[in-house]
């Protein structure tokens, strides 16, 4: 069985992905701008996929089966999301502005990136390293999208979305 701290890191990763997913779903419901809504929905979908990947690895390790290959972890399907955590403090409240939501999201993505980068260095398994590198890259891409949208929102008053010219 893997080191207990590595299992705890996977559990933390799962919670971060779950929190981000819930945050993006709630943000999408509150944003009036179509580009902003599309961006948050897309990020929510990606975070849910990341959660499933992390859960697959965790279940395999706890079951004594070692790290699964990246392709298998990425293809994980029909895993139930974690039960909601009461500790999620980054909820989109009635007074949260769109800019505030973007700043909270940027911080969440940055925290996840730091966790995944650190774990990629600590894990001995190549499959584990590959998963953490993939997740770190994905979170950095989310960070970049969010930062571009924050800059666009604060200068123009609107969202850029995912970079498409027209949002649905």
N, C-alpha and C positions, 0 to 999 in steps of 0.2 A: 504494500500500500504506500502511496505517496506521503511525503512529509505533511504533517497536519497543517503547517502554515501555508502550504501550497493549496490545500483543500479550502482553507479559510479565505485565501486570495480568490479562488474560483467562486466561492459563495459571495464574497464582496463584489466581484465582477458581475455576477448574476443580479445582485440587488441594484447595482449601478445601471445596468441595462434595463431592468424593470422600471426603475425610477425615471430614467430618461424616456422610455416609451410612454409611461403615464403622463409625464410632463408635456411631451409633444402632442399627445392626443388632446389634452386639456387646452393647450395653447392653440391648436388648430380650431377648436370650437369657439374660441374667443376672438380670434383675428378676423377682421372683416375683409382685409385685403386678400384677393384671390391668390396672388403669388405667395404671400405669407402662409396662407392656409395650405396650399399645395406643398410648400417646403416642409411645414411641420408634419403633415400627413406622411410624406415620404420618409422623413427622419424617424417617425414613430414606427413605420414598417421595418426599416433597417434595424432599429434597436431591438425589435421583437425577434428578428432573425438572429441577431447577436446573442440574445438571451437564450434562444434554443440551442445555439452552438455551445455556449458555456455550460448549460445544463447537461447536455449530452456528455461533455468531458467529465463533469463532476460525477454524474451517475456511473460512468465507466470506472473512474478511479475509486469511488466508494465501494463499488462492486468487486474490486480487486482485479479488474481487467486491464489496468494501465491506460495510458493515453490512446485515444482512437486517432486514426489518421485524419488529417485536416479535411479531406473530401467527405469522409463519413460524418464528421462533426458539423460541417457546413450543410450537409444534406439532412440533418436532423429535422424530423417533422412530427407533428402531432404531440409535441411535448406541452404539457400544461404550464402556463406561466405561474410564477410564484404568487402566493397570496399577497395582497396589497400590504405594504408596510405602513404602520402609523408614523414612522419616523421621517417620512418624506416631507421635508419642510419647504421644498421648492414648488409648492402648488401655485397654480395661477389663480390668484385671488381676484376679487372684484376690482380692487384698486391697482392691480398690476398693469402697467403700460406695456405696449408692444416692445418698446426699447428695453424695459426691465426684463421681460420674458426672454429676449435675445441674450441679454447679459447673463441671466441665470443659466441659460442653455450653454453659452460659451464656457462658463465655469465648470458645468457638469462634464462637458466634452473634454476639457483640459484635464480635469481630475481623472477621468477614465483613461485618457492617453498616458498620463503619468503612471497609473497603476499597471497598465498593459506593457509599457516599456520596461518597467522594473521587473515584472514577472517574466518577460521574455528573456531577461538576463539570468534569472534565478532558476528557471525550469531546466532540468537536464534533458528531458525528452525532446527530440526534434519535432515531433507532432505538436507538443505543447508550445514550443517556441514559435512554430509556424502559426498556430492559432493566435497567440498573443501579438505577434507581429502584424497579422492581418487586422486584428481588432484595433491595434494602435494606429495603423494606417487609416482605417475607416473613421476612427474618432477624430483624427487630424483633419480628414476631409470634411467631416461635419463641422469642426471648428472653423475651417476656412469658409464654408458656406454661410455659417451663422455670422461670422465677422464681416463678410462682404454685405450681408443683409443689414447688419447693424449700421455700418457706415453709410449704406444707401438710404436707410430709413432716417437716420439723423441728418442727412444732407438734403434729401428730396421729399421726405415725408411718406415714402412708399417702400414696399419690399421689392427686392430684386428676384426673390424666389430661388429657383435652382439654376438661374442663368438663362432661362428660355425667354424669348421676346414676349411671348403671350402666355398667360396662365389661363387654365380652364376655369 
